[in-house]
Structure formats: structure tokens, C-alpha cells
Amino acid sequence: MIEGIFVDGLIFSIMVLGVLITYRILDFPDLTTDGSFATGAAVATISIVNGLGLFPAILLATLAGAAAGIVTATIHNHLKVPGLLAGILTMTMLYSVNIRILGGRANVPLLRIETLYSRMPEQFSFLSEPWALLVGTLIIVIIVKLILDLFFRTDLGISIGALGSNEQMIVSMGINPRVLKVIGIAVSNGLIALSGGLLAQYQGFADANLGVGMVVQGLAAIMIGEFLFNTNKIFLISLRVIFGAIIYKGLMFFGRYYGYYINLTPSDLKLLTGILVIVSLVIAKTRNAASSADARKKAIKKNLALREHEEKKEIEHA
């Protein structure tokens, strides 16, 4: 049971890393997530069913998600459509695209077909099946995390990070912010689609509605992670996102299986997620206000101390 929560949380954490790029780093409200997650699952599933191999399936899923991100960025950049609406447009179109990819069906199973998760117990034969899946997923997440950390330490990654906080500075440096947005949103949705492709293999099917509500879930996981510790280092930021994703999945698991004690049903989990995000926002706002007030008090005390010191000097000179 515990191993399953961790596997689910680790797969989910790759999607949350993608949401982190758009919502926290780029400051771009991208709703493409709900569509690109299902796209990744659909592309990976159909690729495996058609015998393309596991690695090509994962690669194609990631590229399909990146392509969806490029569409959103292009609509936003060239048609001057607000980012929120551009994401909604792409997400809406992706539903039809995903149905097409799945061959006109809303659901395609992967029963009796070799997947990455059916192969893991063979690769880690010295472990029981649940632990083999956990170790295999952990290795994938570590690789993704390290690549992402290295990317955001490059000049390109640093420029994308600066774009979200100060676009004017990027323009003054002679860098085209449109290009950075395209790259950032493409990387984000590529990670999201990769997560969808892994989840489809883990649960054994792809569904056109698989990505519904993923944006809100991703934001909830990010906010949970931000409560764990404060940092500005990308290595620790991505680490707390992974922790937040696992904690979120753990909360949803216990809500699903033990919620009946308080008359909570699985259909209430979306409501629970929304409430969790709202509570997190209120706590974060209160904490920021408290820290600002504390900083203001410290500044006032410092100014008073300086004034007293200057007055003493004047008295001594007199």
C-alpha cells in the first residue's frame, strides 16, 4: 500500500515539475496541462500497442506534450491571446486530438502488453514487485530532476527564470521573451506528457479524460511543498515539489480509503483538492503579511536605534 502511494506520487511529481515551470517560474497560467497530460498517455499507449518500443513511446509522448505547449505559446505570442485563454483553447482542442490518437475510442487498455512497469520486476528481480516498481520510478524521477536542475543552471534556463520575475530586464538584455516563453512552456508540457505516459503504463490504460483537474492538483502539490521549507535554489525547489506531490497523493489516498468515517466519498476528492488550494493560499498570504509586518518592525527599530545613536553623538560633541 505504502509503496503504491510513493509510486503514484513520484509519477505525479513529474507533472507537478511541469506545472512549477509555468505557474511559478514563468508566471504563466497554463491550462494546457489537462490536455497534454492525456496526450502523453494516449501517445505512449498507442505507440506501445503498435510495437514501437518502450523508449520511443516515452520519447514520442514527451515530444507530443512539448508540441502542445508550443501551440499554446504561439497562440499567446502571435495572436495576442491572454495566456489563460490560450491554454484553454489548446486544452479544448487536445480532447479531440486525443480521441483521434486513441483511434476514436475514449479508453485504450494495455492488458497483456509489455510496458515499462511490467518490465521493472524483471530488472529488479531481487526485490518484491511493489518495491521494484518504486525503485524503478524513483530512478526515472531522479534522472528527470537532475536534468531539469542542470537546465535551469544554463544561460537559457537562467533567462527563462528571469523572464517570469522581470520581463523588461530580458528585453533590455536583447533577448526575445517570446522565444523563451515558447521554450519554457514546451519544456513544461513535455514533462507533463511524460508523466501521463508513465501513468498510463502504471495503471494499464490511457483515457481521454485522464488529465481532468491536473492543474489544480499540481498547484496543491506545489503549495504543500512550499510549506515544507523556504529556498531559492533550484535543486531544493524541485526537491520540495517532489515531496509535495507525494504528500498530496498520500492525503488523497487516505481520503479515498478512510474518508467514509466522515462520510467522504471519492467524488468529494475534487472538492477537497480545491479547499486545500484555497486554504494554502490563505495561509501563504497570512504568512507573507506577517513576515512583511515583522520586517517593517525591524526596520523601524533599526531607524530608531540609529537616531538615538546620532543624538548621543551630537550631545557628546556639544
C-alpha positions as CSV (number, residue, x, y, z in Angstrom):
1,M,0.0,0.0,0.0
2,I,2.7,2.5,1.1
3,E,4.8,1.6,-2.0
4,G,1.8,2.3,-4.3
5,I,1.4,5.8,-2.7
6,F,5.0,6.6,-3.4
7,V,5.0,5.2,-6.9
8,D,1.8,7.2,-7.7
9,G,3.3,10.3,-6.0
10,L,6.6,10.1,-7.9
11,I,4.9,9.7,-11.3
12,F,2.7,12.7,-10.3
13,S,5.7,14.7,-9.3
14,I,7.0,14.9,-12.8
15,M,3.7,16.5,-13.9
16,V,4.0,18.9,-10.9
17,L,7.5,19.9,-12.0
18,G,6.0,20.9,-15.3
19,V,3.3,23.0,-13.6
20,L,6.0,24.6,-11.5
21,I,7.7,25.9,-14.6
22,T,4.7,27.7,-16.0
23,Y,3.0,28.9,-12.8
24,R,5.9,29.7,-10.5
25,I,8.9,30.3,-12.8
26,L,7.3,31.8,-16.0
27,D,4.3,33.2,-14.1
28,F,2.1,31.9,-17.0
29,P,-1.3,30.4,-16.1
30,D,-1.2,27.5,-18.4
31,L,-4.3,25.3,-18.6
32,T,-2.8,23.2,-21.4
33,T,-1.8,20.8,-18.6
34,D,-5.2,19.0,-18.5
35,G,-4.9,18.2,-22.3
36,S,-1.2,17.5,-22.6
37,F,-1.2,15.0,-19.7
38,A,-3.8,12.9,-21.5
39,T,-1.9,13.4,-24.8
40,G,1.2,11.9,-23.3
41,A,-0.8,8.9,-22.0
42,A,-2.5,8.5,-25.4
43,V,0.7,8.7,-27.5
44,A,2.6,6.4,-25.2
45,T,-0.2,3.8,-25.1
46,I,-0.8,3.7,-28.9
47,S,3.0,3.6,-29.6
48,I,3.3,0.6,-27.3
49,V,0.3,-1.1,-28.7
50,N,1.7,-0.7,-32.2
51,G,5.0,-2.2,-31.2
52,L,7.2,0.9,-31.4
53,G,9.1,0.0,-28.2
54,L,9.1,1.5,-24.7
55,F,11.8,4.2,-25.1
56,P,10.4,5.5,-28.4
57,A,6.9,5.5,-26.8
58,I,8.1,7.7,-23.9
59,L,10.1,10.0,-26.2
60,L,7.1,10.5,-28.6
61,A,4.8,11.2,-25.6
62,T,7.2,13.9,-24.3
63,L,7.6,15.4,-27.8
64,A,3.8,15.5,-28.2
65,G,3.4,17.3,-24.9
66,A,6.1,19.8,-26.0
67,A,4.3,20.4,-29.3
68,A,1.1,21.1,-27.4
69,G,3.0,23.7,-25.3
70,I,4.4,25.3,-28.5
71,V,0.8,25.6,-29.8
72,T,-0.3,27.4,-26.6
73,A,2.8,29.7,-26.7
74,T,2.3,30.5,-30.4
75,I,-1.4,31.4,-29.9
76,H,-0.4,33.6,-27.0
77,N,2.6,35.3,-28.7
78,H,1.3,35.8,-32.3
79,L,-2.4,36.2,-31.8
80,K,-2.0,38.3,-28.6
81,V,-4.4,36.0,-26.8
82,P,-4.1,36.1,-23.0
83,G,-2.2,33.1,-21.6
84,L,-5.1,31.7,-19.7
85,L,-7.4,31.7,-22.8
86,A,-4.6,30.3,-25.0
87,G,-4.2,27.3,-22.6
88,I,-8.0,26.8,-22.5
89,L,-8.1,26.8,-26.4
90,T,-5.3,24.2,-26.7
91,M,-6.7,22.1,-23.9
92,T,-10.1,22.0,-25.6
93,M,-8.7,21.1,-29.0
94,L,-6.5,18.4,-27.4
95,Y,-9.5,16.5,-26.3
96,S,-10.5,15.8,-29.9
97,V,-6.9,15.2,-30.8
98,N,-6.5,12.6,-28.0
99,I,-9.6,10.8,-29.2
100,R,-8.1,10.6,-32.7
101,I,-4.8,9.3,-31.3
102,L,-6.7,6.6,-29.4
103,G,-8.4,5.5,-32.6
104,G,-11.7,7.1,-32.0
105,R,-12.1,5.5,-28.5
106,A,-12.1,7.2,-25.1
107,N,-10.2,4.4,-23.5
108,V,-7.4,2.0,-24.7
109,P,-6.1,-0.8,-22.3
110,L,-2.6,-2.1,-22.1
111,L,-3.6,-5.6,-20.9
112,R,-1.2,-8.4,-21.7
113,I,1.2,-5.9,-23.4
114,E,4.7,-5.3,-22.1
115,T,5.2,-1.9,-20.6
116,L,7.9,-0.2,-18.6
117,Y,6.1,-1.2,-15.4
118,S,5.7,-4.8,-16.3
119,R,9.4,-5.0,-17.1
120,M,10.6,-3.4,-13.8
121,P,10.1,-6.5,-11.7
122,E,12.3,-8.4,-14.1
123,Q,15.0,-5.7,-13.9
124,F,14.9,-5.6,-10.1
125,S,14.3,-9.3,-9.6
126,F,15.9,-9.2,-6.1
127,L,13.0,-7.1,-4.9
128,S,9.3,-7.8,-4.5
129,E,7.1,-6.4,-7.3
130,P,5.8,-3.3,-5.3
131,W,9.4,-2.3,-4.3
132,A,10.7,-3.0,-7.8
133,L,8.1,-0.5,-9.2
134,L,9.1,2.0,-6.5
135,V,12.8,1.8,-7.2
136,G,12.3,2.0,-11.0
137,T,10.1,5.0,-10.7
138,L,12.4,6.7,-8.3
139,I,15.3,6.3,-10.7
140,I,13.3,7.9,-13.5
141,V,12.3,10.8,-11.3
142,I,15.8,11.4,-10.1
143,I,17.1,11.5,-13.7
144,V,14.3,13.9,-14.7
145,K,15.0,16.1,-11.7
146,L,18.8,16.2,-12.3
147,I,18.3,17.1,-16.0
148,L,15.8,19.9,-15.0
149,D,18.2,21.2,-12.3
150,L,21.1,21.3,-14.8
151,F,18.9,23.0,-17.4
152,F,18.0,25.8,-15.1
153,R,21.7,26.4,-14.3
154,T,22.4,27.1,-18.0
155,D,22.2,30.6,-19.5
156,L,19.0,29.6,-21.3
157,G,17.4,28.2,-18.1
158,I,18.5,31.3,-16.0
159,S,17.0,33.6,-18.7
160,I,13.7,31.7,-18.5
161,G,13.7,32.0,-14.7
162,A,14.4,35.8,-15.0
163,L,11.6,36.2,-17.6
164,G,8.9,35.3,-15.0
165,S,10.1,37.9,-12.5
166,N,11.2,40.7,-14.8
167,E,10.4,40.6,-18.5
168,Q,11.6,44.1,-19.1
169,M,15.1,43.1,-18.0
170,I,15.1,40.3,-20.5
171,V,14.1,42.7,-23.3
172,S,16.8,45.2,-22.2
173,M,19.4,42.4,-22.5
174,G,18.4,41.9,-26.1
175,I,16.7,38.5,-25.6
176,N,13.4,37.8,-27.3
177,P,10.9,37.0,-24.5
178,R,8.6,35.2,-27.0
179,V,11.2,32.6,-27.7
180,L,11.8,32.0,-24.0
181,K,8.1,31.6,-23.4
182,V,7.9,29.0,-26.2
183,I,10.8,27.0,-24.8
184,G,9.6,27.2,-21.2
185,I,6.0,26.2,-22.0
186,A,7.2,23.4,-24.3
187,V,9.5,22.0,-21.6
188,S,6.7,22.3,-19.1
189,N,4.2,20.4,-21.2
190,G,6.8,17.9,-22.3
191,L,7.3,16.9,-18.6
192,I,3.5,16.8,-18.1
193,A,3.1,14.5,-21.1
194,L,6.0,12.3,-19.9
195,S,4.1,11.9,-16.5
196,G,0.9,11.0,-18.4
197,G,2.8,8.4,-20.5
198,L,4.2,6.8,-17.3
199,L,0.9,6.8,-15.5
200,A,-0.8,5.1,-18.5
201,Q,1.7,2.3,-18.3
202,Y,1.5,2.0,-14.5
203,Q,-2.3,1.8,-14.4
204,G,-2.6,-0.2,-17.6
205,F,-4.7,2.1,-19.8
206,A,-5.0,5.5,-21.4
207,D,-8.1,7.6,-21.1
208,A,-9.0,10.8,-23.0
209,N,-10.2,12.3,-19.7
210,L,-7.1,11.3,-17.7
211,G,-5.9,14.9,-17.3
212,V,-9.0,16.5,-15.9
213,G,-8.2,18.6,-12.9
214,M,-4.4,18.1,-13.1
215,V,-3.7,21.9,-12.9
216,V,-5.4,22.3,-9.6
217,Q,-3.8,19.1,-8.3
218,G,-0.4,20.3,-9.4
219,L,-0.9,23.7,-7.7
220,A,-2.0,21.9,-4.5
221,A,1.2,19.8,-4.5
222,I,3.4,22.8,-5.2
223,M,1.8,24.7,-2.3
224,I,2.2,21.7,0.1
225,G,5.9,21.6,-0.9
226,E,6.3,25.3,-0.2
227,F,5.2,24.8,3.4
228,L,8.0,22.3,4.0
229,F,10.9,24.8,3.7
230,N,11.8,28.1,2.0
231,T,14.6,28.2,-0.6
232,N,15.7,30.0,-3.8
233,K,17.9,27.2,-5.0
234,I,16.5,25.2,-8.0
235,F,17.8,21.9,-6.6
236,L,15.8,22.3,-3.4
237,I,12.8,23.8,-5.2
238,S,12.4,20.8,-7.4
239,L,13.0,18.5,-4.4
240,R,10.2,20.1,-2.3
241,V,7.9,19.8,-5.3
242,I,8.6,16.0,-5.3
243,F,7.9,15.8,-1.6
244,G,4.7,17.9,-2.0
245,A,3.5,15.6,-4.8
246,I,4.0,12.5,-2.6
247,I,2.3,14.1,0.4
248,Y,-0.6,15.2,-1.8
249,K,-1.1,11.7,-3.2
250,G,-0.9,10.3,0.4
251,L,-3.6,12.7,1.5
252,M,-5.8,11.7,-1.4
253,F,-5.2,8.0,-0.7
254,F,-6.3,8.3,2.9
255,G,-9.2,10.5,1.9
256,R,-10.3,7.8,-0.6
257,Y,-9.9,4.8,1.6
258,Y,-10.7,6.1,5.1
259,G,-12.9,9.1,4.3
260,Y,-16.1,7.0,4.8
261,Y,-15.6,7.6,8.6
262,I,-16.6,11.2,8.0
263,N,-18.9,10.4,5.1
264,L,-16.3,11.4,2.5
265,T,-16.7,9.7,-0.9
266,P,-14.3,9.5,-3.8
267,S,-16.4,12.1,-5.7
268,D,-15.6,14.6,-2.9
269,L,-11.8,14.5,-3.6
270,K,-12.0,17.3,-6.2
271,L,-13.8,19.4,-3.6
272,L,-11.1,18.5,-1.1
273,T,-8.4,19.5,-3.5
274,G,-10.0,22.9,-4.2
275,I,-10.4,23.6,-0.5
276,L,-6.7,22.5,0.1
277,V,-5.6,25.1,-2.5
278,I,-7.7,27.8,-1.1
279,V,-6.5,27.1,2.5
280,S,-2.9,27.1,1.2
281,L,-3.4,30.4,-0.5
282,V,-4.9,32.0,2.7
283,I,-2.1,30.6,4.9
284,A,0.6,31.8,2.4
285,K,-1.0,35.3,2.2
286,T,-1.2,35.5,6.0
287,R,2.4,34.3,6.4
288,N,3.6,36.8,3.8
289,A,1.7,39.6,5.6
290,A,3.2,38.5,8.9
291,S,6.7,38.4,7.6
292,S,6.3,41.9,5.9
293,A,5.0,43.3,9.2
294,D,7.9,41.7,11.1
295,A,10.3,43.2,8.6
296,R,8.7,46.6,8.9
297,K,9.0,46.4,12.7
298,K,12.7,45.5,12.5
299,A,13.3,48.4,10.1
300,I,11.5,50.8,12.5
301,K,13.6,49.6,15.4
302,K,16.8,49.9,13.4
303,N,15.9,53.5,12.4
304,L,15.1,54.4,16.0
305,A,18.4,52.9,17.2
306,L,20.3,54.9,14.5
307,R,18.6,58.1,15.5
308,E,19.4,57.5,19.2
309,H,23.0,56.8,18.3
310,E,23.2,60.1,16.2
311,E,21.5,62.1,19.0
312,K,24.1,60.7,21.5
313,K,26.9,61.7,19.2
314,E,25.5,65.3,18.9
315,I,25.2,65.6,22.7
316,E,28.8,64.4,23.1
317,H,30.1,66.9,20.5
318,A,28.2,69.7,22.2
